[in-house]
């Protein structure tokens, strides 16, 4: 594995460690990712049998006085090599013990063996020596190399203890399984189920950080299904869990909306790296659980589930302490509009329906169309092709309407201030009525998106309301 240490920084760290009389190792994700030949890792964890802070300062000295950021509370130090795009994290080898009500460990100085035992998974416990006499030597006490070859996520010690000590590791196990397309060891899977309630002591921010990484994977459904099957998702996304299962009454059933949802997320992930569009896919049907009704003679209905779901998005973002600005508004908007393109398609994509869709979606129209096309999870290829053709018709009609009427991020040709001035009105209901009338006339195609036509229409509408222009 000496090729993983070809950068000159590793031999320099080894020299600094030898001069201090320390053992020094690069450990964890850098080693794992080098073996897997993933994209070149930029975060490098260095463990010293001794003080990591002292080693960092010695390395900085050898680098000509590089800045060292010291975090005394954690016993760590960091050196950033901006030119190389590397971040070096130094820590002393340690052993850890935990109290039941906290994932923050009690830390003591330890040996290299102690440090490897405290690692979350065998594939993250691999270490490469940096000292001159053993430079590049692999230390693999838990058969992590074999687990990498087998595509297996496994803990170095008893998984029940590992996950109980730090419950965030349960999320990390699923995240690594998703990112690497690995399998979680059966004993570990059972331990996650057994310890799932321990997730309650983890902050929402840390849970969401892992969820983001799962959602960023090429196939997020793997992690989402594992989160459900291991009983973890119920502690942070019960709204998605509520979609699970099929109910049948009088011989009529509905699809399993949980498995449909995770397929939609995968479909979006195949076509877009937009994280928030993936979340819109995850939440697009959450309103179906509270709105589900069986109507005799009609079957299962989910009336207004998009509106209900968009309100639920707001609650989820607040509860999980996710960003409450543009990201939340975007996801809410996508959920609210998620069925609109289908409605436009079924209306033979009339100009009026297309105008209103374009007006409501604005710059997000392409994302919305992608979401709706991803929502087609039927295995009936003929049916799927028919709907995709309809959506293509909608796209073409949207393009025509946009070129003709310039409706994306539409602003009425006459604004409220002008209406007040024109009719000598004070702020009140009439202004809103007139503005809405002009907007609707344009969207319905009664007039074009043109100032002169809008003013003429406005004067006629005002006359009907008993208003006179000055």
N, C-alpha and C positions, 0 to 999 in steps of 0.2 A: 504493500500500500504506500510505498514511498512516493509514487506519482501524485498522491493526494497532498503531499507535503512539498511539492516542487517550488512553491512560492518562497522567496528568501526570508519572509517574515518568520517562518517556522524554525529555521535553523538559528535565526537571531534570538527567538524566544528560548530555544534550547540552550544557547550559549549563556544567556542571562540566568537561566535556572541553574546551570552547572556552576556558575560563579557564586551563586547564593547557596549552593548545596541543596537545592530543592529538586524533587521529581516534578516534571511538568508533562501534561498530556493535553492533546486536543480531543474533545469528547462530544458525543451527542449527534445533533442533526447534521453537522458538517461531515462527519465520518459516514453517517448513514447515506446522505445524499450523494457523496462521492462514489460510494459502492454501487448505488442504484443508477449512477450516471444521470441524475436529474440536473436541472439547470444549476450552474455553478453557485454554490451557497455563498452568501456574503456575511452571514453572522457566524462567528467562530467562537466557541466556548473553550477556554483554557482552564484546566484545573491544576493547581499547584499543591503538592503535599508540603504545606507551609502557608505563608500568607500570599493570597492572590493579589492584594493591594501592593505589597512590597515587590512582587514580581512585575506587576504592571509598571511601577515607577522605574524599575531597572530597565525594562524594555524601552520605555519612553526616553530614558537617558541615552540608550544605544541608538535610538532613532533621531538623535539630535535635539532632544528636548520637546518631544511631542506632548500635547496636553493630555493629562490623565483626569478623567472624571471619576471621583471616588464616592461610593455610596456606603458610608460607614455602617448604617443600620443593617445593611444586607451583607456586609463584608465583601463587597465586589468593587471592581474598577473597570473602566472602559477606555479604550483608545480607538479613535476613529481615523482610519487611513483614507482620506477623501479621494485622493488620486486613484487608488486601487479599488475604491468602493467597498472597503471592508470595515466591519465593526468587530473589534476584539473584546470579549468579555472575560475578565479574570476573576477567579474565585478560589478560595482555599478548599482543599478536600475536607468533607465534613460528613458527620452522621446526623440523622434527624430523628426526632420522636414527636408525637402529636398528642394533643388533648382532644377529647371527644367533640367539643363544641367549636373547634376551629381548625382550618386547614393551614394555619401558620405554624410551622414546625419550631420546636425547641432545637437549636443548632449547637453542636459541639464540634471541635476539631476532630478530624478522623483520618483514616488511611485512604489510599486510592481504592482499595477494596470496599471500604465503607461508602465511598462516594458513588461507586458503580451500583451498589445495592440500593441506594436511595433513588435511582433513576426510575422513571415511570414504566418504560418498556425495554425489553432486551435489545431491540434494534436501536435504542437511544443510549444504551450503556456501553457501546463500543468505544474504545479509547486507543489512540496512537501515541506512542512515546515520542517526546521531543528532545530528550537528553542525548548527548552525542554517542554514548556507548550503546544505546538501544534505539537510535533514531528510526522511526517508521515501524517499530515493532507493534503488532496488534495485540491488544489485551481484550479477550472476549470470554469472560467467565461464565456467561449465561447462554452461550450458543446463539448469539444474536445474528451472526453471519448465516447460520443455517435457517433462522427464522426469516431473514431477508430473502434467501433463496426460495423458501417455501411460501413466501407471501403471508406471514403469520404475525399477528399482534399478540404479544404475550408479556406478562410482567416478570421481572427478575425474581420476586418473592411471592408469597401467598397473595393472590389477587384480592381476596376479601380484606386483607390488611392494607394493601396498597390503595384500594379504592375508598376504604373507610377513612384512612388517614387523610387523603386529599381527594375528595369526590370529584373535583374538576377533571381528574385523570379519566373518569368514565367518559366524559365528553371528548377528551383528547383521543381516547382509544377509538371512538367512532369516527372522529375527524381524520385520524391517520388511515383508518381502514378505507375511508371514502377517498381521500386524496391519493393514496397509493394503490387503491383497488386491492387491498389485502383482506384476509379473513381474520376475524377475532377468534382466538383460541376458545374452545367450548367452556373450559373452566373459568376463563375471564368473562365470557358472556353471562354465565350463571351468576358470577360474583357481581356484575353490574346490576343484574335484575335484583339480587338480594340486597344490594347496598343503594338502590336507586333513591330511596327517600333521603339519603345523606346529601343529595344535591341541594336540598333546601338551605344548607348553610353557605352555599356559594352565591356571591353577588351576581345580580342580573347582568352587570357589565361584563363579567368574565364569561358567563354562559353565552351571551350574545357574541362575544369575540370568537368563541369556538363555532357558534352557529354560522357566523359570517364565512368562516373558512370552509365549512361544509357546503354552504350555499354557493361558494365560489368554485367548487370542484367541477370537473367535466361532467359528472353524473351525480348530482346532489341527492337523487332518490335513494341511493344506497344508504347514505347517512340518515336521511329522514326516516326511512323504514326501520333502521336499527334503533333510532331514538324512540320510535313508537314501541317496537318489540321489546326493548329493554326497560320500558316503563319510565323513561326519562322525560319524554316530551310533555307528559301530563303536568309537570312541575313548572313549565314556562310557556307552553302553547296548547292549553286545553282546548282552545277554539278549533285547532286543526285536528286534534284527537277526536273531537265530537263528530267529525265527518266519517269516522270509521264505521263500517258495517253496512249490511243490507237488510232492509225491513220489507216484509211481504204481507199484504192484506188483500183478501179476495183474489188471490192469484196474481196480483200486480206488485212488482218490486221496482226499486230504483237502483241505480248503479252505486257501487261503493265509492263515495266521493273522496275518501282519503287516498285510495290508490289512484283514482283519476287525477287528483291534485298533484301527486308527486310525479306522475307521468307528464303532466303539463309543465312542471318545473324543469324536467329533463328536456322537454321539447324546446323550451325557451333557451336553456343552457346550450343547446346545440347550435343556436343561431345568434346568441347575444351574450356578451360579457357584462351587460348592465346588471349590477347586483340588485338594484331596486326593482327592476322589471322581473327578476326572478322571485323577489319577495311578493310582488303583485300576483305572480302566478301561484305562489304558496297560499295567498290569502283570497284569491279571486272567488272562491266558493264558500268562505267561512260563514256567510250569511245563510247558507242552506240549512244548517242544523237548526237554528232557532225559527226558521220560517217553514219548515217541512210540515205539510199537511196532506192527509189523504181525503180526497173528495170523491164520494160515491158517484160512479158513472164517469168520472174524469180521470181519476188516478192520483198520483203524487204531484203535488204542486210546491213551488218554492217562491211564491209571489214576493216581489221587492227584495229578493235576497241580495242584490247588488247594493241597494241603498243601505240595508242593515249591515252588510259586510263592510262597507266603507266607514260606517260609524265604529264598528268593532276594531278596525285598523287603528283608529285614533287611540282607543283604550290599550291596545297591545303595545303601541309605540311608547305610550306613557309608562305602562307597567314595566316594560323591559328597559326603560331608559335609553331608547333608541332616539336618533335625531328627530326633533320635532319641527324642523323647518321644511325646506323644499323636498327632502326625501319622503317625509310623511305625507305631504300634500300630493306628491307624485303618485305614491302607492294608493292613496285614497281615490285619486282621480281614475287610475287604471281599473281599480275594483268597481267603482261606480259605473264606469262606461263599458265594462267587460262584455256585456251582451249586446251592446248597441250595433256593432257592425253586422251581427247576425240578423238583427231586426231590420236593418237597412237592406241586407241581401234578400230577406224574405219579402220586402216591399218593392222588389224588382229595382232596387237602387235608384229610386227617383231622384231628380235634382234637389227637390225640397228636403228629402231625408238626408241626402249626402251633404247639403249645405249645413244642416243642423249638426250633423256628426262632426264636420270639419270645424264648425264654430266652437263646439263643446270641447273637442280634443286639442285644437290648436297645434302647437309644435310637437305634441306627443302622439300625433295620429299614426305615424309609422310604428311606434312602439305598441300602440293599441292594436293595430292590425296584426302585428307579429304575435301578440298575446292571444288574440282570437283564433288565429290559424293554429297556434300551439295547443289550443283548447280542444282540437279535434283528436280524440284518442280512440275513436271507433276502430275496430279491426276489420270492418266492412270496407274494403278498398274502394268499391264503387260509390258508396255513400260518402266516403272521405273525399274522393275526387270531385264529386258533385258540389260539395260545400266549398272546396278550394277554388273551383271554377267560379262559384258565386262571389267569393271574396275577391277574386281577381276582377270581377265586374265592378265590385264596390271600389276597388283601388283605381280603376280606370275612370269611374264616374267622379271620384274625389279629385283626381288630377284635372279633369275637364272643368269641374266647378271652381277649383282653385285658380286655374288659369283665367277663367272668365270673370269670377266675382271677387277674387283676392280676399278670401274669408279667413285665412289662417291668422289667428290672433286678431280677429276682426274688431274694429272699433267703429261705432256708428258714425256716419258722415256729419251728423248734427249732435252736439253733446248737450248735457244738462244746462250748462251756463248759457249757451246760445238760446235754448228754449226759454229760459227765464227772461233773458233780455228781449227776445222776440215778442213774448206775450205779456211782459211786465208782471211776471209771476214771482212770488216768494217761494222758498223751498217748501215742497209739499207733495202730496200724492199725485197731482196732475202731471208733474214732470216725469215721474217714473212711468206713468201710464203712456205718455207720449213717446218716451224713449223706447219702451218695450214695443209699442206699435210699429215704430220705424224699423227696429231690429227684426221683428217678425215678418214684416212686409218684404224685407230684403231676403231673409232666409226662406220664405215661402215662394220667392220668385215673382211677387206682385210688382216690385220695382227692382231696379239694378242697384248695385252698391255705388251710388253716384250722388253727389251732394245736391245737384239741382232737382233730381227726381225725389230725393229724400225731403227736401224743403217743400216741394209741391204736395207730397203726400201728407206731410206734417200739418200744413195749413188746412187741408181738407179734414184731417182727423180732429184738429183743434176746433174747427167750426162745428163738427158733430157734437163736441163736448161743450159747446156754447162759449168758446174762447175766441177772442179777436186779437189779431196782430196789431201792434202799435202803428 
